[in-house]
Amino acid sequence: MPLTLAQTQQLIAAAHDHAGGRGLTVTVAVVDEGGLLQALARMDGAPPLSAQIAEAKAVGAAVWHRDGDQLAAVQDSRAAFFASVSTLARLPIIPADGSVVIRDDGAVLGAVGVSGAKPEEDRECAEAGMRAALSG
C-alpha cells in the first residue's frame, strides 16, 4: 500500500525544509510502488527541469526496488540490460543519487526522488523527507 496523502505531504514538507535550511531549492516527487506519481512540488527557484528529473529518479527507484546510487551501479555494470528494462517504464529512468525506496517492514510503499541540488544533497533531502513520513 502506498503512502497516504498526509504522509506524502509530510514527506515533501520535510524534504523542502531540509533543503531550505541549507540554502537549496529542489523539487520532490513521490511515487507509489508501481512508479505512478502521487505528488510533486517544486520550491520557488528550483530549475524547471528538476520536476521531470525528480519524478524519473523516483520511478526508477520504485520499480527496480533500488536507491538511485544502486541503480547507477546496475547501469554501469549491465548497461545493455538496464537500457532494455528502462524502456518498459512509463518514463525514462534516471539512475542517479537523489532517490530512495520507501519501505515499511520490508514492503515497498513507493519512492521519493529529489532534483535541483548536488546528487548527495538531493539524497539527503529525500532521506529527511522519508524519515518524517514514516515517523509520523
Protein Blocks (a to p, Z undefined) as FASTA:
>chain_A
ZZdfklmmmmmmmmmmmmmmnopacddddddfkopafbdcddehiafklmmmmmmmmmmm
mmnopafklmmmmmmmmmmlmmmmmmmpmbdcdddehiacddeehiafbdcddehiafkl
mmmmmmmmmmmmmmZZ
